Amino acid sequence: MLVTAASGVAPRRRDLDFQLFDVLDVEALLRLPYFAEHDRATLAGVLDAAYEVAGDYFAPSAAELDAFGFRLENGEVATTSSESAG
């Protein structure tokens, strides 16, 4: 599970699924001709991949980035050591 500064925990997948599929009825989009080749499994796969990327690449430095407070120095944005190493 991903960690965020605000809540300490990223939205659980089941909560995100509930919001997208039950509250917002995102599957209604899939009934439009433009999205006809996609289904709920396609959307779930995209969300799974996004969670994996976020967990592997963003979560490890999230606390450092939240605490850093980006600033402009000599016309350039100052970054943390983990960001500039990436």
Z-matrix of the N, CA and C atoms (Angstrom, degrees):
N
C 1 1.453
C 2 1.521 1 108.72
N 3 1.304 2 116.22 1 140.83
C 4 1.461 3 121.76 2 -179.09
C 5 1.516 4 110.74 3 -80.49
N 6 1.313 5 115.23 4 152.55
C 7 1.459 6 121.15 5 179.63
C 8 1.521 7 109.26 6 -112.57
N 9 1.332 8 117.00 7 138.00
C 10 1.461 9 121.76 8 174.25
C 11 1.512 10 108.70 9 -123.66
N 12 1.313 11 116.48 10 155.99
C 13 1.459 12 120.54 11 -179.74
C 14 1.530 13 111.57 12 -66.77
N 15 1.306 14 116.73 13 -38.50
C 16 1.471 15 120.33 14 -174.79
C 17 1.523 16 112.74 15 -67.39
N 18 1.314 17 116.73 16 -47.10
C 19 1.457 18 119.60 17 -174.02
C 20 1.522 19 113.60 18 -110.77
N 21 1.318 20 116.41 19 -17.22
C 22 1.452 21 119.74 20 -175.27
C 23 1.516 22 112.09 21 87.56
N 24 1.320 23 117.40 22 -15.43
C 25 1.457 24 121.26 23 -177.93
C 26 1.527 25 108.94 24 -146.60
N 27 1.309 26 116.04 25 140.24
C 28 1.464 27 120.48 26 175.49
C 29 1.525 28 109.04 27 -72.01
N 30 1.317 29 116.31 28 160.04
C 31 1.468 30 117.91 29 176.72
C 32 1.527 31 110.20 30 -57.57
N 33 1.319 32 115.98 31 133.84
C 34 1.460 33 118.82 32 176.86
C 35 1.520 34 108.78 33 -67.10
N 36 1.318 35 115.30 34 147.23
C 37 1.458 36 119.63 35 -178.33
C 38 1.514 37 111.77 36 -56.84
N 39 1.322 38 117.36 37 -39.87
C 40 1.470 39 117.64 38 -178.25
C 41 1.518 40 110.98 39 -66.61
N 42 1.344 41 117.66 40 -32.24
C 43 1.463 42 120.81 41 176.48
C 44 1.526 43 110.76 42 -69.25
N 45 1.331 44 115.19 43 -41.84
C 46 1.459 45 119.59 44 177.54
C 47 1.522 46 110.82 45 -64.31
N 48 1.327 47 116.51 46 -43.85
C 49 1.465 48 120.29 47 176.60
C 50 1.523 49 111.42 48 -59.34
N 51 1.323 50 116.87 49 -42.77
C 52 1.458 51 120.62 50 178.87
C 53 1.528 52 110.37 51 -59.64
N 54 1.331 53 116.86 52 -47.47
C 55 1.462 54 120.29 53 -179.12
C 56 1.528 55 111.54 54 -63.05
N 57 1.311 56 116.54 55 -44.48
C 58 1.462 57 119.79 56 -176.96
C 59 1.528 58 113.14 57 -71.90
N 60 1.317 59 116.20 58 -47.30
C 61 1.454 60 119.65 59 -171.34
C 62 1.528 61 113.59 60 -90.66
N 63 1.321 62 117.98 61 -35.64
C 64 1.464 63 119.97 62 -176.46
C 65 1.534 64 112.56 63 -95.05
N 66 1.313 65 116.93 64 -44.05
C 67 1.461 66 119.83 65 -177.61
C 68 1.529 67 110.62 66 -81.09
N 69 1.320 68 117.12 67 -53.24
C 70 1.462 69 120.65 68 -175.87
C 71 1.526 70 113.61 69 -87.64
N 72 1.324 71 117.34 70 -10.90
C 73 1.464 72 122.86 71 -179.62
C 74 1.532 73 111.70 72 49.94
N 75 1.322 74 115.54 73 52.95
C 76 1.465 75 120.75 74 -179.19
C 77 1.534 76 110.88 75 -61.86
N 78 1.312 77 117.07 76 -21.80
C 79 1.471 78 119.14 77 177.67
C 80 1.524 79 112.16 78 -66.03
N 81 1.321 80 117.69 79 -18.43
C 82 1.462 81 120.29 80 174.97
C 83 1.528 82 110.13 81 -62.12
N 84 1.324 83 116.89 82 -32.32
C 85 1.465 84 120.33 83 176.38
C 86 1.524 85 111.07 84 -62.47
N 87 1.331 86 115.44 85 -34.47
C 88 1.455 87 120.07 86 -176.94
C 89 1.522 88 112.21 87 -69.18
N 90 1.304 89 116.63 88 -14.85
C 91 1.467 90 120.60 89 177.10
C 92 1.527 91 111.62 90 -84.35
N 93 1.324 92 116.81 91 -9.54
C 94 1.468 93 120.35 92 176.89
C 95 1.526 94 109.22 93 -79.94
N 96 1.325 95 116.76 94 145.13
C 97 1.467 96 119.72 95 -177.54
C 98 1.531 97 113.79 96 -54.60
N 99 1.313 98 117.76 97 -37.41
C 100 1.465 99 121.52 98 -177.67
C 101 1.526 100 112.38 99 -60.90
N 102 1.331 101 117.46 100 -32.56
C 103 1.461 102 121.96 101 -177.12
C 104 1.532 103 112.85 102 -106.63
N 105 1.299 104 117.67 103 12.43
C 106 1.463 105 122.33 104 -172.47
C 107 1.522 106 113.97 105 -58.90
N 108 1.322 107 118.05 106 -27.79
C 109 1.467 108 119.36 107 -177.96
C 110 1.524 109 112.54 108 -80.80
N 111 1.317 110 118.01 109 -1.50
C 112 1.457 111 122.12 110 179.93
C 113 1.525 112 110.71 111 -107.26
N 114 1.331 113 115.29 112 158.84
C 115 1.456 114 120.42 113 175.97
C 116 1.522 115 108.63 114 -143.79
N 117 1.319 116 115.94 115 -175.80
C 118 1.464 117 120.39 116 -177.84
C 119 1.530 118 111.14 117 -60.17
N 120 1.326 119 117.19 118 -34.87
C 121 1.461 120 120.87 119 178.80
C 122 1.528 121 111.02 120 -64.37
N 123 1.329 122 117.32 121 -36.85
C 124 1.461 123 121.16 122 176.23
C 125 1.523 124 110.25 123 -61.43
N 126 1.329 125 115.69 124 -48.09
C 127 1.466 126 120.15 125 179.83
C 128 1.524 127 111.05 126 -63.54
N 129 1.311 128 117.37 127 -40.41
C 130 1.467 129 121.27 128 178.59
C 131 1.528 130 110.47 129 -63.24
N 132 1.320 131 117.28 130 -39.27
C 133 1.456 132 120.93 131 178.06
C 134 1.521 133 112.35 132 -63.74
N 135 1.321 134 116.47 133 -39.70
C 136 1.470 135 120.94 134 177.76
C 137 1.526 136 109.72 135 -64.98
N 138 1.322 137 116.99 136 -44.26
C 139 1.467 138 120.28 137 179.02
C 140 1.534 139 111.27 138 -65.11
N 141 1.319 140 117.09 139 -40.28
C 142 1.469 141 120.33 140 177.29
C 143 1.526 142 110.63 141 -60.43
N 144 1.324 143 116.50 142 -44.91
C 145 1.464 144 120.72 143 179.61
C 146 1.527 145 110.95 144 -64.40
N 147 1.330 146 117.09 145 -41.06
C 148 1.462 147 120.59 146 179.39
C 149 1.523 148 111.01 147 -63.81
N 150 1.322 149 117.37 148 -42.07
C 151 1.464 150 120.81 149 177.78
C 152 1.528 151 110.42 150 -63.29
N 153 1.323 152 117.68 151 -40.41
C 154 1.458 153 121.08 152 -179.60
C 155 1.530 154 110.97 153 -65.63
N 156 1.325 155 116.86 154 -46.00
C 157 1.469 156 120.78 155 178.95
C 158 1.524 157 110.21 156 -62.58
N 159 1.320 158 116.72 157 -45.73
C 160 1.465 159 120.52 158 -179.77
C 161 1.528 160 110.82 159 -61.70
N 162 1.314 161 116.64 160 -42.27
C 163 1.463 162 120.40 161 -179.47
C 164 1.515 163 112.98 162 -67.58
N 165 1.332 164 116.16 163 -38.14
C 166 1.459 165 120.69 164 -177.23
C 167 1.526 166 113.24 165 -79.76
N 168 1.331 167 116.91 166 -36.94
C 169 1.462 168 119.38 167 -169.82
C 170 1.527 169 115.17 168 -111.38
N 171 1.323 170 117.80 169 -30.65
C 172 1.463 171 119.41 170 -175.38
C 173 1.526 172 113.25 171 -102.68
N 174 1.300 173 117.49 172 -39.54
C 175 1.466 174 120.63 173 -176.34
C 176 1.526 175 113.43 174 -60.24
N 177 1.347 176 119.56 175 -39.06
C 178 1.469 177 118.34 176 -178.11
C 179 1.537 178 113.83 177 -59.32
N 180 1.319 179 118.57 178 -29.78
C 181 1.464 180 120.28 179 -178.67
C 182 1.523 181 112.82 180 -108.86
N 183 1.328 182 118.52 181 8.95
C 184 1.465 183 121.68 182 -175.49
C 185 1.526 184 112.54 183 -59.90
N 186 1.310 185 118.01 184 -46.61
C 187 1.467 186 120.50 185 -178.29
C 188 1.529 187 110.97 186 -63.16
N 189 1.325 188 116.56 187 -42.47
C 190 1.466 189 120.38 188 178.88
C 191 1.528 190 110.84 189 -63.22
N 192 1.326 191 116.73 190 -44.04
C 193 1.461 192 120.35 191 -179.75
C 194 1.523 193 111.52 192 -66.05
N 195 1.322 194 117.39 193 -39.10
C 196 1.462 195 120.72 194 179.05
C 197 1.521 196 111.39 195 -65.34
N 198 1.317 197 116.87 196 -36.10
C 199 1.462 198 121.24 197 -177.40
C 200 1.523 199 112.66 198 -81.89
N 201 1.322 200 118.16 199 -20.49
C 202 1.457 201 121.85 200 -171.27
C 203 1.520 202 113.02 201 -68.93
N 204 1.309 203 118.25 202 -45.86
C 205 1.457 204 120.51 203 -176.67
C 206 1.519 205 110.98 204 69.33
N 207 1.302 206 117.61 205 82.57
C 208 1.459 207 122.00 206 -178.13
C 209 1.521 208 110.73 207 -53.80
N 210 1.316 209 115.65 208 147.52
C 211 1.463 210 120.68 209 -179.92
C 212 1.527 211 109.14 210 -147.36
N 213 1.307 212 115.06 211 159.95
C 214 1.451 213 122.09 212 179.33
C 215 1.527 214 108.71 213 -93.22
N 216 1.328 215 116.75 214 123.08
C 217 1.465 216 122.17 215 178.83
C 218 1.521 217 108.81 216 -128.49
N 219 1.311 218 115.92 217 119.19
C 220 1.469 219 121.53 218 179.46
C 221 1.525 220 112.10 219 52.73
N 222 1.329 221 116.37 220 40.96
C 223 1.463 222 121.52 221 176.92
C 224 1.518 223 115.11 222 79.67
N 225 1.336 224 117.81 223 4.74
C 226 1.455 225 120.71 224 178.39
C 227 1.516 226 109.91 225 -127.28
N 228 1.314 227 116.44 226 151.21
C 229 1.457 228 121.38 227 179.06
C 230 1.517 229 109.13 228 -78.59
N 231 1.332 230 116.19 229 123.42
C 232 1.456 231 121.19 230 176.98
C 233 1.529 232 108.56 231 -75.41
N 234 1.326 233 116.41 232 135.62
C 235 1.465 234 120.98 233 179.60
C 236 1.521 235 109.84 234 -121.66
N 237 1.312 236 114.99 235 166.24
C 238 1.460 237 120.67 236 176.92
C 239 1.524 238 109.07 237 -74.75
N 240 1.309 239 116.17 238 166.06
C 241 1.471 240 119.77 239 179.35
C 242 1.522 241 111.10 240 -63.77
N 243 1.327 242 118.39 241 -34.48
C 244 1.465 243 119.70 242 179.89
C 245 1.523 244 111.29 243 -70.29
N 246 1.314 245 117.78 244 -32.20
C 247 1.462 246 120.92 245 178.37
C 248 1.524 247 111.09 246 -72.44
N 249 1.291 248 118.55 247 -42.98
C 250 1.448 249 121.05 248 -177.20
C 251 1.526 250 111.38 249 -73.01
N 252 1.334 251 117.37 250 -21.51
C 253 1.466 252 120.39 251 178.25
C 254 1.516 253 112.03 252 -77.98
N 255 1.376 254 116.30 253 -23.54
C 256 1.462 255 121.84 254 -174.12
C 257 1.462 256 113.66 255 -67.28
